[in-house]
Amino acid sequence: MQRSTIRSIVLTALLLILATTASAGGWAVITIQSLPEYLVAGKPATMTFLIRQHGRTLADMNASLSAAGSNGLSAKGVVTRTGNPGEYKAVLSVPQPGDWTIRIDADLGESNLRPIRAIGEGDPAPAPLGEVVRGEHLFLAKGCVNCHINKEVAARNLVPAGPELTGKKYPPDFLKKFLADPAGTMGKSAEGFDMPDLNLSKIEIDAIAAFINRDRSIKY
């Protein structure tokens, strides 16, 4: 069987899976707009996030935020809609210092996040995250892993709608340009292209690019 025929069969099967998933109610990607590098125990932290149905369309859904601590404690955030389509504000206060894993749940999706350190009030701030580590946190917080399979991170992939990123590297300038303006970089008519603009800041773009293009021989 010719390689082009095999590719066509695989693409058709993938599109059928996506269509079936969408008709069954679909899926949603949660994108955290403001991810704190650390928390202060007993002090409220405010986060905003977006919910995109099928990874693109901003949609209002039921949403909740909770946090599980490494000390066995838990905390629940207060989530409200901002009034903008698909946008939410969450206020969270964790009771004790330690590592806390924040989780956001929506009707059609859930977040994947790395643990965040909480310090005691008056304690010195922890050292800033390195760019590659920050990039991994953002890769999860921005919902990249929901559409891109990456076996180098422990997180659940929803739909393999984008290219697999396991072990991949890209020209840095092109990657940063793409992250800043996906449609403008690839062209809206590009076959199979459908990534939304996440309105990433330059710092976020640099960090995500550093994570994707990192030297795999180094342990970060």
Backbone as JSON Lines, residues from 0, in Angstrom:
{"i":0,"aa":"M","n":[0.85,-1.19,0.0],"ca":[0.0,0.0,0.0],"c":[0.88,1.24,0.0]}
{"i":1,"aa":"Q","n":[0.59,2.2,-0.86],"ca":[1.41,3.38,-0.98],"c":[1.32,4.22,0.29]}
{"i":2,"aa":"R","n":[2.43,4.94,0.55],"ca":[2.49,5.76,1.76],"c":[1.42,6.84,1.77]}
{"i":3,"aa":"S","n":[1.13,7.43,0.6],"ca":[0.11,8.48,0.53],"c":[-1.27,7.94,0.86]}
{"i":4,"aa":"T","n":[-1.52,6.67,0.45],"ca":[-2.82,6.04,0.74],"c":[-2.96,5.8,2.24]}
{"i":5,"aa":"I","n":[-1.9,5.32,2.87],"ca":[-1.93,5.09,4.32],"c":[-2.18,6.39,5.06]}
{"i":6,"aa":"R","n":[-1.49,7.44,4.6],"ca":[-1.65,8.75,5.25],"c":[-3.1,9.23,5.12]}
{"i":7,"aa":"S","n":[-3.68,9.0,3.95],"ca":[-5.07,9.43,3.72],"c":[-6.03,8.69,4.63]}
{"i":8,"aa":"I","n":[-5.8,7.38,4.84],"ca":[-6.66,6.58,5.71],"c":[-6.55,7.06,7.15]}
{"i":9,"aa":"V","n":[-5.32,7.32,7.59],"ca":[-5.11,7.8,8.96],"c":[-5.78,9.15,9.17]}
{"i":10,"aa":"L","n":[-5.63,10.07,8.19],"ca":[-6.24,11.39,8.3],"c":[-7.75,11.29,8.34]}
{"i":11,"aa":"T","n":[-8.31,10.42,7.51],"ca":[-9.77,10.24,7.49],"c":[-10.25,9.71,8.83]}
{"i":12,"aa":"A","n":[-9.53,8.74,9.41],"ca":[-9.91,8.18,10.7],"c":[-9.86,9.24,11.79]}
{"i":13,"aa":"L","n":[-8.84,10.09,11.76],"ca":[-8.71,11.15,12.74],"c":[-9.85,12.14,12.64]}
{"i":14,"aa":"L","n":[-10.18,12.55,11.42],"ca":[-11.29,13.48,11.23],"c":[-12.61,12.87,11.68]}
{"i":15,"aa":"L","n":[-12.77,11.56,11.46],"ca":[-14.0,10.89,11.91],"c":[-14.08,10.9,13.43]}
{"i":16,"aa":"I","n":[-12.94,10.67,14.1],"ca":[-12.92,10.71,15.57],"c":[-13.3,12.1,16.07]}
{"i":17,"aa":"L","n":[-12.71,13.13,15.45],"ca":[-13.0,14.5,15.86],"c":[-14.46,14.83,15.65]}
{"i":18,"aa":"A","n":[-15.01,14.41,14.51],"ca":[-16.42,14.7,14.22],"c":[-17.34,13.99,15.2]}
{"i":19,"aa":"T","n":[-17.0,12.74,15.52],"ca":[-17.82,11.98,16.47],"c":[-17.77,12.61,17.85]}
{"i":20,"aa":"T","n":[-16.57,13.04,18.26],"ca":[-16.43,13.68,19.57],"c":[-17.23,14.96,19.63]}
{"i":21,"aa":"A","n":[-17.16,15.77,18.57],"ca":[-17.87,17.04,18.55],"c":[-19.38,16.83,18.61]}
{"i":22,"aa":"S","n":[-19.89,15.85,17.84],"ca":[-21.33,15.62,17.8],"c":[-21.83,15.06,19.12]}
{"i":23,"aa":"A","n":[-20.96,14.45,19.9],"ca":[-21.36,13.88,21.18],"c":[-21.36,14.92,22.29]}
{"i":24,"aa":"G","n":[-21.08,16.17,21.97],"ca":[-21.07,17.21,22.99],"c":[-19.74,17.93,23.05]}
{"i":25,"aa":"G","n":[-18.71,17.29,22.48],"ca":[-17.44,17.96,22.33],"c":[-16.54,17.92,23.56]}
{"i":26,"aa":"W","n":[-15.56,18.77,23.54],"ca":[-14.56,18.85,24.57],"c":[-14.16,20.31,24.7]}
{"i":27,"aa":"A","n":[-13.47,20.63,25.75],"ca":[-13.1,22.02,25.98],"c":[-11.67,22.1,26.5]}
{"i":28,"aa":"V","n":[-11.01,23.18,26.15],"ca":[-9.65,23.45,26.61],"c":[-9.69,24.64,27.57]}
{"i":29,"aa":"I","n":[-9.06,24.47,28.72],"ca":[-8.98,25.54,29.7],"c":[-7.62,26.21,29.59]}
{"i":30,"aa":"T","n":[-7.62,27.52,29.42],"ca":[-6.39,28.29,29.29],"c":[-6.29,29.26,30.45]}
{"i":31,"aa":"I","n":[-5.28,29.09,31.29],"ca":[-5.09,30.0,32.42],"c":[-4.31,31.22,31.94]}
{"i":32,"aa":"Q","n":[-4.9,32.38,32.12],"ca":[-4.26,33.61,31.64],"c":[-3.21,34.13,32.61]}
{"i":33,"aa":"S","n":[-3.46,34.0,33.9],"ca":[-2.53,34.53,34.9],"c":[-2.18,33.42,35.87]}
{"i":34,"aa":"L","n":[-1.03,32.8,35.66],"ca":[-0.59,31.68,36.49],"c":[0.48,32.17,37.46]}
{"i":35,"aa":"P","n":[0.22,32.16,38.79],"ca":[1.24,32.61,39.75],"c":[2.39,31.61,39.85]}
{"i":36,"aa":"E","n":[3.6,32.13,40.06],"ca":[4.74,31.23,40.23],"c":[4.75,30.64,41.63]}
{"i":37,"aa":"Y","n":[4.18,31.36,42.6],"ca":[4.08,30.83,43.96],"c":[2.89,31.47,44.66]}
{"i":38,"aa":"L","n":[2.47,30.85,45.76],"ca":[1.36,31.35,46.56],"c":[1.86,31.71,47.95]}
{"i":39,"aa":"V","n":[1.09,32.51,48.67],"ca":[1.38,32.83,50.06],"c":[0.24,32.28,50.9]}
{"i":40,"aa":"A","n":[0.56,31.37,51.81],"ca":[-0.47,30.72,52.62],"c":[-1.29,31.77,53.37]}
{"i":41,"aa":"G","n":[-2.61,31.61,53.31],"ca":[-3.5,32.52,54.02],"c":[-3.85,33.78,53.27]}
{"i":42,"aa":"K","n":[-3.21,34.0,52.12],"ca":[-3.49,35.2,51.34],"c":[-4.17,34.8,50.03]}
{"i":43,"aa":"P","n":[-5.27,35.47,49.67],"ca":[-5.96,35.1,48.43],"c":[-5.14,35.44,47.19]}
{"i":44,"aa":"A","n":[-5.15,34.53,46.24],"ca":[-4.52,34.75,44.93],"c":[-5.62,34.72,43.88]}
{"i":45,"aa":"T","n":[-5.53,35.63,42.94],"ca":[-6.55,35.73,41.89],"c":[-5.99,35.21,40.57]}
{"i":46,"aa":"M","n":[-6.73,34.35,39.93],"ca":[-6.36,33.81,38.62],"c":[-7.52,34.01,37.66]}
{"i":47,"aa":"T","n":[-7.21,34.24,36.42],"ca":[-8.24,34.29,35.38],"c":[-7.99,33.17,34.39]}
{"i":48,"aa":"F","n":[-9.06,32.64,33.82],"ca":[-8.9,31.58,32.83],"c":[-10.02,31.65,31.81]}
{"i":49,"aa":"L","n":[-9.76,31.03,30.66],"ca":[-10.71,30.98,29.56],"c":[-11.08,29.53,29.29]}
{"i":50,"aa":"I","n":[-12.31,29.32,28.83],"ca":[-12.76,28.0,28.41],"c":[-13.12,28.09,26.94]}
{"i":51,"aa":"R","n":[-12.48,27.22,26.13],"ca":[-12.75,27.19,24.69],"c":[-13.31,25.82,24.31]}
{"i":52,"aa":"Q","n":[-14.56,25.8,23.84],"ca":[-15.13,24.55,23.38],"c":[-14.47,24.14,22.08]}
{"i":53,"aa":"H","n":[-14.1,22.85,22.0],"ca":[-13.36,22.3,20.86],"c":[-12.04,23.04,20.65]}
{"i":54,"aa":"G","n":[-11.53,23.66,21.73],"ca":[-10.23,24.3,21.67],"c":[-10.22,25.67,21.03]}
{"i":55,"aa":"R","n":[-11.39,26.16,20.53],"ca":[-11.37,27.42,19.8],"c":[-12.44,28.41,20.25]}
{"i":56,"aa":"T","n":[-13.68,27.97,20.39],"ca":[-14.79,28.89,20.62],"c":[-14.98,29.17,22.1]}
{"i":57,"aa":"L","n":[-14.84,30.42,22.51],"ca":[-15.05,30.78,23.91],"c":[-16.49,30.46,24.31]}
{"i":58,"aa":"A","n":[-16.64,29.77,25.44],"ca":[-17.97,29.28,25.82],"c":[-18.15,29.37,27.33]}
{"i":59,"aa":"D","n":[-19.38,29.68,27.75],"ca":[-19.72,29.71,29.17],"c":[-20.17,28.33,29.62]}
{"i":60,"aa":"M","n":[-19.56,27.85,30.69],"ca":[-19.88,26.53,31.24],"c":[-19.82,26.61,32.75]}
{"i":61,"aa":"N","n":[-20.27,25.56,33.4],"ca":[-20.04,25.44,34.84],"c":[-18.56,25.17,35.07]}
{"i":62,"aa":"A","n":[-17.96,25.87,36.02],"ca":[-16.53,25.71,36.28],"c":[-16.26,25.81,37.77]}
{"i":63,"aa":"S","n":[-15.26,25.05,38.22],"ca":[-14.85,25.08,39.63],"c":[-13.34,24.97,39.71]}
{"i":64,"aa":"L","n":[-12.78,25.46,40.82],"ca":[-11.34,25.4,41.04],"c":[-11.07,24.87,42.44]}
{"i":65,"aa":"S","n":[-10.15,23.93,42.54],"ca":[-9.77,23.37,43.82],"c":[-8.26,23.19,43.86]}
{"i":66,"aa":"A","n":[-7.73,22.97,45.06],"ca":[-6.28,22.75,45.21],"c":[-6.05,21.64,46.21]}
{"i":67,"aa":"A","n":[-5.13,20.75,45.89],"ca":[-4.75,19.65,46.78],"c":[-3.31,19.87,47.24]}
{"i":68,"aa":"G","n":[-3.09,19.85,48.55],"ca":[-1.77,20.1,49.08],"c":[-0.98,18.83,49.33]}
{"i":69,"aa":"S","n":[0.34,18.96,49.29],"ca":[1.21,17.82,49.58],"c":[1.09,17.39,51.03]}
{"i":70,"aa":"N","n":[0.51,18.26,51.87],"ca":[0.3,17.95,53.29],"c":[-1.03,17.25,53.55]}
{"i":71,"aa":"G","n":[-1.76,16.91,52.48],"ca":[-3.03,16.21,52.62],"c":[-4.23,17.13,52.76]}
{"i":72,"aa":"L","n":[-3.99,18.43,52.87],"ca":[-5.09,19.38,52.97],"c":[-5.63,19.72,51.59]}
{"i":73,"aa":"S","n":[-6.78,20.35,51.58],"ca":[-7.37,20.79,50.31],"c":[-7.97,22.18,50.49]}
{"i":74,"aa":"A","n":[-8.2,22.84,49.39],"ca":[-8.79,24.18,49.42],"c":[-9.65,24.34,48.18]}
{"i":75,"aa":"K","n":[-10.67,25.17,48.32],"ca":[-11.59,25.4,47.21],"c":[-11.6,26.88,46.87]}
{"i":76,"aa":"G","n":[-11.52,27.18,45.57],"ca":[-11.55,28.56,45.13],"c":[-12.96,29.03,44.84]}
{"i":77,"aa":"V","n":[-13.11,30.34,44.78],"ca":[-14.39,30.95,44.42],"c":[-14.29,31.4,42.97]}
{"i":78,"aa":"V","n":[-15.13,30.83,42.12],"ca":[-15.07,31.1,40.68],"c":[-16.3,31.92,40.27]}
{"i":79,"aa":"T","n":[-16.05,33.01,39.54],"ca":[-17.14,33.84,39.02],"c":[-16.86,34.15,37.56]}
{"i":80,"aa":"R","n":[-17.91,34.43,36.8],"ca":[-17.75,34.85,35.41],"c":[-17.45,36.33,35.36]}
{"i":81,"aa":"T","n":[-16.58,36.72,34.46],"ca":[-16.21,38.14,34.37],"c":[-17.22,38.95,33.56]}
{"i":82,"aa":"G","n":[-18.05,38.27,32.79],"ca":[-18.97,38.96,31.89],"c":[-18.53,38.89,30.45]}
{"i":83,"aa":"N","n":[-17.25,38.56,30.23],"ca":[-16.76,38.32,28.87],"c":[-16.99,36.86,28.52]}
{"i":84,"aa":"P","n":[-17.29,36.55,27.25],"ca":[-17.56,35.16,26.86],"c":[-16.43,34.21,27.26]}
{"i":85,"aa":"G","n":[-16.77,33.15,27.95],"ca":[-15.81,32.12,28.29],"c":[-14.72,32.51,29.26]}
{"i":86,"aa":"E","n":[-14.84,33.68,29.92],"ca":[-13.79,34.15,30.83],"c":[-14.25,34.08,32.28]}
{"i":87,"aa":"Y","n":[-13.36,33.62,33.15],"ca":[-13.68,33.41,34.56],"c":[-12.58,33.98,35.45]}
{"i":88,"aa":"K","n":[-12.98,34.38,36.64],"ca":[-12.02,34.81,37.66],"c":[-12.15,33.86,38.85]}
{"i":89,"aa":"A","n":[-11.02,33.42,39.38],"ca":[-11.02,32.52,40.54],"c":[-10.14,33.11,41.63]}
{"i":90,"aa":"V","n":[-10.64,33.07,42.86],"ca":[-9.88,33.53,44.02],"c":[-9.63,32.32,44.92]}
{"i":91,"aa":"L","n":[-8.36,32.07,45.21],"ca":[-7.97,30.88,45.98],"c":[-7.06,31.29,47.13]}
{"i":92,"aa":"S","n":[-7.3,30.71,48.31],"ca":[-6.42,30.89,49.46],"c":[-6.09,29.52,50.02]}
{"i":93,"aa":"V","n":[-4.81,29.17,50.07],"ca":[-4.41,27.88,50.63],"c":[-4.03,28.08,52.1]}
{"i":94,"aa":"P","n":[-4.35,27.12,52.98],"ca":[-4.19,27.33,54.42],"c":[-2.78,27.19,54.95]}
{"i":95,"aa":"Q","n":[-1.93,26.42,54.27],"ca":[-0.6,26.16,54.81],"c":[0.45,26.18,53.69]}
{"i":96,"aa":"P","n":[1.72,26.45,54.07],"ca":[2.8,26.34,53.08],"c":[2.94,24.9,52.59]}
{"i":97,"aa":"G","n":[3.56,24.75,51.44],"ca":[3.77,23.43,50.86],"c":[3.53,23.49,49.36]}
{"i":98,"aa":"D","n":[3.52,22.34,48.73],"ca":[3.25,22.25,47.29],"c":[1.77,21.99,47.09]}
{"i":99,"aa":"W","n":[1.16,22.79,46.22],"ca":[-0.28,22.69,45.97],"c":[-0.53,22.49,44.48]}
{"i":100,"aa":"T","n":[-1.36,21.51,44.17],"ca":[-1.74,21.25,42.78],"c":[-3.14,21.81,42.55]}
{"i":101,"aa":"I","n":[-3.22,22.8,41.68],"ca":[-4.49,23.44,41.38],"c":[-5.17,22.71,40.23]}
{"i":102,"aa":"R","n":[-6.47,22.55,40.35],"ca":[-7.25,21.86,39.32],"c":[-8.49,22.69,38.99]}
{"i":103,"aa":"I","n":[-8.73,22.87,37.71],"ca":[-9.93,23.54,37.24],"c":[-10.76,22.53,36.47]}
{"i":104,"aa":"D","n":[-12.02,22.42,36.82],"ca":[-12.94,21.52,36.13],"c":[-14.04,22.31,35.46]}
{"i":105,"aa":"A","n":[-14.39,21.93,34.25],"ca":[-15.5,22.54,33.52],"c":[-16.38,21.42,32.99]}
{"i":106,"aa":"D","n":[-17.52,21.78,32.43],"ca":[-18.46,20.77,31.94],"c":[-17.8,19.81,30.95]}
{"i":107,"aa":"L","n":[-16.92,20.34,30.09],"ca":[-16.38,19.51,29.01],"c":[-14.86,19.4,29.05]}
{"i":108,"aa":"G","n":[-14.25,19.73,30.18],"ca":[-12.8,19.64,30.21],"c":[-12.24,19.87,31.6]}
{"i":109,"aa":"E","n":[-10.93,19.7,31.73],"ca":[-10.24,19.92,32.99],"c":[-8.84,20.41,32.71]}
{"i":110,"aa":"S","n":[-8.23,21.04,33.69],"ca":[-6.88,21.57,33.51],"c":[-5.83,20.53,33.9]}
{"i":111,"aa":"N","n":[-4.62,20.73,33.38],"ca":[-3.46,19.96,33.79],"c":[-2.42,20.96,34.28]}
{"i":112,"aa":"L","n":[-2.03,20.87,35.56],"ca":[-1.09,21.85,36.11],"c":[-0.02,21.17,36.94]}
{"i":113,"aa":"R","n":[1.15,21.79,36.97],"ca":[2.21,21.35,37.85],"c":[1.97,21.93,39.25]}
{"i":114,"aa":"P","n":[2.45,21.26,40.31],"ca":[2.32,21.82,41.66],"c":[2.97,23.19,41.78]}
{"i":115,"aa":"I","n":[2.35,24.06,42.58],"ca":[2.86,25.4,42.84],"c":[3.23,25.49,44.31]}
{"i":116,"aa":"R","n":[4.38,26.08,44.61],"ca":[4.84,26.2,45.99],"c":[4.12,27.34,46.7]}
{"i":117,"aa":"A","n":[3.68,27.08,47.92],"ca":[3.1,28.12,48.78],"c":[4.07,28.37,49.93]}
{"i":118,"aa":"I","n":[4.36,29.63,50.2],"ca":[5.26,29.99,51.29],"c":[4.45,30.58,52.44]}
{"i":119,"aa":"G","n":[5.06,30.67,53.6],"ca":[4.41,31.31,54.73],"c":[4.5,32.82,54.61]}
{"i":120,"aa":"E","n":[3.54,33.51,55.21],"ca":[3.56,34.98,55.17],"c":[4.81,35.49,55.86]}
{"i":121,"aa":"G","n":[5.53,36.35,55.19],"ca":[6.78,36.88,55.73],"c":[8.0,36.1,55.31]}
{"i":122,"aa":"D","n":[7.82,34.92,54.73],"ca":[8.96,34.14,54.24],"c":[9.5,34.76,52.96]}
{"i":123,"aa":"P","n":[10.8,34.6,52.69],"ca":[11.34,35.12,51.44],"c":[10.74,34.4,50.24]}
{"i":124,"aa":"A","n":[10.57,35.12,49.15],"ca":[10.02,34.52,47.93],"c":[10.96,33.44,47.41]}
{"i":125,"aa":"P","n":[10.43,32.35,46.88],"ca":[11.3,31.31,46.31],"c":[12.02,31.83,45.08]}
{"i":126,"aa":"A","n":[13.11,31.17,44.74],"ca":[13.86,31.56,43.55],"c":[12.97,31.46,42.32]}
{"i":127,"aa":"P","n":[13.09,32.4,41.38],"ca":[12.26,32.35,40.17],"c":[12.49,31.04,39.41]}
{"i":128,"aa":"L","n":[11.46,30.55,38.76],"ca":[11.6,29.35,37.95],"c":[12.52,29.61,36.77]}
{"i":129,"aa":"G","n":[13.31,28.61,36.41],"ca":[14.11,28.73,35.2],"c":[13.2,28.79,33.98]}
{"i":130,"aa":"E","n":[13.71,29.31,32.88],"ca":[12.86,29.53,31.7],"c":[12.26,28.24,31.16]}
{"i":131,"aa":"V","n":[13.04,27.16,31.15],"ca":[12.53,25.89,30.63],"c":[11.45,25.33,31.55]}
{"i":132,"aa":"V","n":[11.67,25.39,32.86],"ca":[10.67,24.9,33.83],"c":[9.41,25.75,33.74]}
{"i":133,"aa":"R","n":[9.58,27.07,33.65],"ca":[8.41,27.94,33.5],"c":[7.66,27.59,32.22]}
{"i":134,"aa":"G","n":[8.4,27.28,31.18],"ca":[7.78,26.91,29.91],"c":[6.95,25.64,30.03]}
{"i":135,"aa":"E","n":[7.44,24.67,30.81],"ca":[6.66,23.44,31.02],"c":[5.37,23.74,31.78]}
{"i":136,"aa":"H","n":[5.47,24.58,32.81],"ca":[4.27,24.98,33.55],"c":[3.25,25.63,32.61]}
{"i":137,"aa":"L","n":[3.74,26.51,31.74],"ca":[2.85,27.22,30.82],"c":[2.3,26.29,29.74]}
{"i":138,"aa":"F","n":[3.1,25.33,29.3],"ca":[2.65,24.36,28.29],"c":[1.39,23.64,28.78]}
{"i":139,"aa":"L","n":[1.34,23.38,30.08],"ca":[0.17,22.75,30.67],"c":[-0.92,23.78,30.96]}
{"i":140,"aa":"A","n":[-0.55,24.9,31.57],"ca":[-1.54,25.89,31.98],"c":[-2.27,26.52,30.8]}
{"i":141,"aa":"K","n":[-1.6,26.65,29.67],"ca":[-2.23,27.25,28.49],"c":[-3.04,26.23,27.69]}
{"i":142,"aa":"G","n":[-3.01,24.97,28.11],"ca":[-3.8,23.95,27.44],"c":[-3.16,23.36,26.21]}
{"i":143,"aa":"C","n":[-1.86,23.63,26.0],"ca":[-1.18,23.1,24.8],"c":[-1.26,21.58,24.73]}
{"i":144,"aa":"V","n":[-1.11,20.94,25.9],"ca":[-1.08,19.48,25.94],"c":[-2.44,18.87,25.59]}
{"i":145,"aa":"N","n":[-3.51,19.65,25.64],"ca":[-4.81,19.1,25.3],"c":[-4.92,18.75,23.82]}
{"i":146,"aa":"C","n":[-4.22,19.49,22.97],"ca":[-4.3,19.27,21.52],"c":[-3.03,18.71,20.92]}
{"i":147,"aa":"H","n":[-1.92,18.76,21.68],"ca":[-0.63,18.26,21.18],"c":[-0.15,17.14,22.08]}
{"i":148,"aa":"I","n":[0.0,15.95,21.53],"ca":[0.58,14.86,22.3],"c":[2.04,15.18,22.61]}
{"i":149,"aa":"N","n":[2.4,15.07,23.89],"ca":[3.79,15.24,24.3],"c":[4.04,14.25,25.43]}
{"i":150,"aa":"K","n":[4.7,13.14,25.09],"ca":[4.91,12.07,26.05],"c":[5.96,12.42,27.09]}
{"i":151,"aa":"E","n":[6.57,13.61,26.95],"ca":[7.57,14.04,27.92],"c":[6.96,14.77,29.11]}
{"i":152,"aa":"V","n":[5.67,14.97,29.09],"ca":[4.97,15.56,30.24],"c":[3.88,14.61,30.68]}
{"i":153,"aa":"A","n":[3.68,14.51,32.0],"ca":[2.66,13.6,32.54],"c":[1.33,14.34,32.6]}
{"i":154,"aa":"A","n":[0.58,14.29,31.52],"ca":[-0.71,14.96,31.47],"c":[-1.57,14.27,30.42]}
{"i":155,"aa":"R","n":[-2.87,14.39,30.57],"ca":[-3.8,13.72,29.66],"c":[-4.05,14.57,28.42]}
{"i":156,"aa":"N","n":[-3.92,13.97,27.26],"ca":[-4.22,14.63,26.0],"c":[-5.69,14.39,25.66]}
{"i":157,"aa":"L","n":[-6.41,15.44,25.26],"ca":[-7.83,15.3,24.93],"c":[-8.03,14.8,23.51]}
{"i":158,"aa":"V","n":[-7.55,15.57,22.54],"ca":[-7.71,15.23,21.12],"c":[-6.41,15.58,20.4]}
{"i":159,"aa":"P","n":[-5.81,14.64,19.66],"ca":[-4.57,14.94,18.95],"c":[-4.83,15.81,17.72]}
{"i":160,"aa":"A","n":[-5.27,17.04,17.96],"ca":[-5.63,17.93,16.85],"c":[-4.43,18.62,16.22]}
{"i":161,"aa":"G","n":[-3.34,18.71,16.96],"ca":[-2.14,19.37,16.44],"c":[-1.0,18.39,16.31]}
{"i":162,"aa":"P","n":[0.13,18.83,15.75],"ca":[1.3,17.94,15.58],"c":[1.8,17.41,16.93]}
{"i":163,"aa":"E","n":[2.28,16.17,16.94],"ca":[2.89,15.64,18.16],"c":[4.19,16.36,18.43]}
{"i":164,"aa":"L","n":[4.45,16.71,19.69],"ca":[5.62,17.51,20.04],"c":[6.66,16.72,20.83]}
{"i":165,"aa":"T","n":[6.45,15.42,21.01],"ca":[7.41,14.6,21.76],"c":[8.78,14.65,21.08]}
{"i":166,"aa":"G","n":[9.77,15.17,21.8],"ca":[11.13,15.18,21.29],"c":[11.4,16.15,20.14]}
{"i":167,"aa":"K","n":[10.44,16.99,19.8],"ca":[10.59,17.87,18.64],"c":[11.33,19.17,18.98]}
{"i":168,"aa":"K","n":[12.01,19.69,17.97],"ca":[12.63,21.02,18.05],"c":[12.32,21.77,16.76]}
{"i":169,"aa":"Y","n":[12.23,23.1,16.87],"ca":[11.89,23.93,15.72],"c":[12.83,25.13,15.67]}
{"i":170,"aa":"P","n":[13.01,25.74,14.5],"ca":[13.8,26.98,14.44],"c":[13.22,28.0,15.42]}
{"i":171,"aa":"P","n":[14.03,28.53,16.35],"ca":[13.52,29.39,17.42],"c":[12.71,30.59,16.92]}
{"i":172,"aa":"D","n":[13.21,31.29,15.9],"ca":[12.51,32.49,15.42],"c":[11.14,32.12,14.86]}
{"i":173,"aa":"F","n":[11.08,31.03,14.09],"ca":[9.79,30.61,13.53],"c":[8.83,30.2,14.64]}
{"i":174,"aa":"L","n":[9.32,29.43,15.63],"ca":[8.46,28.96,16.71],"c":[7.87,30.12,17.49]}
{"i":175,"aa":"K","n":[8.69,31.12,17.81],"ca":[8.21,32.27,18.56],"c":[7.21,33.08,17.74]}
{"i":176,"aa":"K","n":[7.48,33.23,16.45],"ca":[6.55,33.94,15.59],"c":[5.21,33.2,15.51]}
{"i":177,"aa":"F","n":[5.29,31.89,15.42],"ca":[4.07,31.09,15.34],"c":[3.25,31.2,16.63]}
{"i":178,"aa":"L","n":[3.91,31.13,17.79],"ca":[3.21,31.23,19.06],"c":[2.56,32.61,19.23]}
{"i":179,"aa":"A","n":[3.18,33.63,18.66],"ca":[2.62,34.98,18.76],"c":[1.45,35.2,17.81]}
{"i":180,"aa":"D","n":[1.48,34.53,16.65],"ca":[0.43,34.74,15.64],"c":[0.28,33.47,14.81]}
{"i":181,"aa":"P","n":[-0.42,32.46,15.33],"ca":[-0.51,31.18,14.61],"c":[-1.07,31.3,13.21]}
{"i":182,"aa":"A","n":[-2.22,31.93,13.06],"ca":[-2.86,32.02,11.75],"c":[-2.04,32.85,10.78]}
{"i":183,"aa":"G","n":[-1.49,33.96,11.26],"ca":[-0.69,34.81,10.38],"c":[0.59,34.16,9.93]}
{"i":184,"aa":"T","n":[1.16,33.29,10.77],"ca":[2.41,32.61,10.43],"c":[2.19,31.48,9.44]}
{"i":185,"aa":"M","n":[1.17,30.67,9.68],"ca":[0.93,29.5,8.85],"c":[0.01,29.79,7.66]}
{"i":186,"aa":"G","n":[-0.81,30.81,7.78],"ca":[-1.79,31.08,6.73],"c":[-3.1,30.42,7.08]}
{"i":187,"aa":"K","n":[-4.19,31.16,7.04],"ca":[-5.48,30.63,7.46],"c":[-5.96,29.47,6.6]}
{"i":188,"aa":"S","n":[-5.41,29.38,5.39],"ca":[-5.86,28.31,4.49],"c":[-4.99,27.07,4.59]}
{"i":189,"aa":"A","n":[-4.02,27.08,5.53],"ca":[-3.14,25.92,5.65],"c":[-3.94,24.68,6.03]}
{"i":190,"aa":"E","n":[-3.69,23.59,5.32],"ca":[-4.46,22.36,5.54],"c":[-4.27,21.83,6.94]}
{"i":191,"aa":"G","n":[-5.37,21.59,7.63],"ca":[-5.31,21.01,8.95],"c":[-4.95,22.0,10.04]}
{"i":192,"aa":"F","n":[-4.82,23.29,9.7],"ca":[-4.4,24.29,10.69],"c":[-5.61,24.92,11.34]}
{"i":193,"aa":"D","n":[-5.64,24.93,12.68],"ca":[-6.79,25.51,13.36],"c":[-6.45,25.91,14.78]}
{"i":194,"aa":"M","n":[-5.23,26.41,15.01],"ca":[-4.83,26.78,16.37],"c":[-5.24,28.21,16.67]}
{"i":195,"aa":"P","n":[-5.86,28.45,17.84],"ca":[-6.27,29.81,18.18],"c":[-5.1,30.65,18.67]}
{"i":196,"aa":"D","n":[-5.25,31.95,18.61],"ca":[-4.27,32.87,19.17],"c":[-4.52,32.95,20.67]}
{"i":197,"aa":"L","n":[-3.56,32.54,21.48],"ca":[-3.73,32.52,22.93],"c":[-3.32,33.83,23.59]}
{"i":198,"aa":"N","n":[-2.95,34.83,22.78],"ca":[-2.55,36.14,23.31],"c":[-1.43,36.01,24.35]}
{"i":199,"aa":"L","n":[-0.43,35.23,24.0],"ca":[0.7,35.02,24.9],"c":[1.58,36.26,24.96]}
{"i":200,"aa":"S","n":[2.13,36.52,26.16],"ca":[3.09,37.62,26.3],"c":[4.45,37.16,25.77]}
{"i":201,"aa":"K","n":[5.35,38.12,25.58],"ca":[6.68,37.77,25.09],"c":[7.4,36.84,26.07]}
{"i":202,"aa":"I","n":[7.24,37.11,27.37],"ca":[7.87,36.25,28.37],"c":[7.33,34.83,28.28]}
{"i":203,"aa":"E","n":[6.01,34.69,28.09],"ca":[5.41,33.37,27.97],"c":[5.86,32.67,26.7]}
{"i":204,"aa":"I","n":[5.93,33.41,25.6],"ca":[6.38,32.83,24.33],"c":[7.82,32.33,24.45]}
{"i":205,"aa":"D","n":[8.69,33.15,25.03],"ca":[10.09,32.75,25.18],"c":[10.21,31.49,26.04]}
{"i":206,"aa":"A","n":[9.4,31.4,27.1],"ca":[9.48,30.25,28.0],"c":[8.96,28.98,27.34]}
{"i":207,"aa":"I","n":[7.82,29.07,26.65],"ca":[7.27,27.88,25.98],"c":[8.2,27.41,24.87]}
{"i":208,"aa":"A","n":[8.77,28.35,24.13],"ca":[9.73,27.99,23.07],"c":[10.97,27.33,23.67]}
{"i":209,"aa":"A","n":[11.44,27.84,24.81],"ca":[12.61,27.26,25.47],"c":[12.3,25.84,25.94]}
{"i":210,"aa":"F","n":[11.08,25.6,26.41],"ca":[10.69,24.25,26.85],"c":[10.63,23.29,25.67]}
{"i":211,"aa":"I","n":[9.99,23.7,24.59],"ca":[9.86,22.81,23.43],"c":[11.22,22.5,22.82]}
{"i":212,"aa":"N","n":[12.1,23.49,22.76],"ca":[13.41,23.32,22.11],"c":[14.53,22.98,23.09]}
{"i":213,"aa":"R","n":[14.18,22.55,24.31],"ca":[15.2,22.34,25.33],"c":[16.17,21.23,24.96]}
{"i":214,"aa":"D","n":[17.32,21.26,25.58],"ca":[18.32,20.2,25.45],"c":[17.88,19.03,26.32]}
{"i":215,"aa":"R","n":[17.48,17.93,25.68],"ca":[16.97,16.79,26.44],"c":[18.04,16.08,27.27]}
{"i":216,"aa":"S","n":[19.29,16.37,27.05],"ca":[20.36,15.72,27.82],"c":[20.55,16.38,29.18]}
{"i":217,"aa":"I","n":[19.89,17.54,29.4],"ca":[20.03,18.27,30.67],"c":[18.76,18.04,31.49]}
{"i":218,"aa":"K","n":[18.94,17.8,32.78],"ca":[17.81,17.66,33.69],"c":[17.52,19.01,34.32]}
{"i":219,"aa":"Y","n":[16.32,19.54,34.06],"ca":[15.99,20.87,34.54],"c":[15.26,20.8,35.88]}
